[in-house]
Amino acid sequence: MKKTWTGWGPADQPEQHYLIEPRHLGGGGDPRYIAEYLRASGWSDHTRSGGPYVFDSPDRTVRIGYDPTTMPGGWTVSGHAVGEHQPAWHATFTMAVPVEIVAGLTDSLTKPRSAHAPNVWAPLEENEWETERGQHFTAVSPDRNAWVQYHQNRPGQAHWWAGARTEHGRAWDAVFTSTTPLHLVQGFATALADPTPVMRPRGHVPATKWITTTSVSVRPSELGTWQQARITAARAATWARNSWTAARPRKHAPTATAGPYTAAGARGRR
C-alpha cells in the first residue's frame, strides 16, 4: 500500500511563510519538491542515506543529480545519446535556481512530448519578457534582472544560458548544451516566466531589496496536502501512461522509429 505524504513538519501549528515575487529571485527552495515528483513518476532512486540525490529515468537514458556539497553545487541533468538523431546533452543549475523553475525541465522529462514544435521564446514573450537580437539572441525579464540567452561562441559552437542577479551580483546560472531537446528548454522557460510567486519559510527569504514579500501563515498539514496533490498527479500520469503502453496491441511487423528530437538552435520569432 502506498504511503500518503504527511508533510514535512512534526507539529501542525501555523508557521510563517512568505510569498516571493519575482520567482526568479526566490532562492533555491526544498529539493524534495523535485525528488518526490521523480519518485512518483517511476524514476529509479539511487540516493544514498545522507548523500546527494541521484535519479535515473525509467529507460535509463537520463540521470538527474543534486549535490549541495560541491562547488558550485546544485542540479545536473545528463541525457545519453539516443539513436542517430539525439546526441548526448547536459544541463546544470546552480544552488539558487528556484526548484519550481528547475522543475520546468525535470517535470517535462516525465511527460509525453507535445505534438507542436517547441518554441523557447514563446512563454517568455507571452509574459512580457523583452527579446533582443544581436550576436546572441536574448530574452530579458520585465524587471531586467533575469535572462535567457542562446549564446553563440563561434560558428558551430553554442549553448543556452539563463541567469538572474540582485544588487549583490549574480544570483544563479543555468546552462544547457546546444543539443538539449528544445521542449525541455521550453519547459524551463515556461516555469521561469511564470508570474506565480514562490513560497519560502521564515529564514529562507533571500537577502535582497529587489523582491516583494507577502507574509502568510501556513500549517505543515497544508503544505503536505499541496505536495501530495503534486505527487498524486505524477502517479496518476505514470499509471495512465503505463496502462496505455501495456494495452497497445503488439505488432509483429517492424515499426517506424519515433521522430527525432529537434536539436536546440537559435530560433527567431514567428
ABEGO torsion letter per residue (X at the ends): XBBBBAEABABBBBBBBBBBOBAAAAEAEBAAAAAAAAAAAGBBBABBBGBBBBBBBAAGABBBBBBAABOAEEBBBBBBBBEAABBBBBBBBBAABBAAAAAAAAAAAABBBBABBBBAAAAAAAAGBBBBBBABBBBBBAAGABBBBBBBABBGBBBBBBBBBBAAEBABBBBBBAABBAAAAAAAAAAAABABBBBBBBGABBBBAABBBBBBBBBAAAAAAAAAAAAAAAAAAAAAAAAAAAABBBBABBBBBBBBBBBBBBBBBX
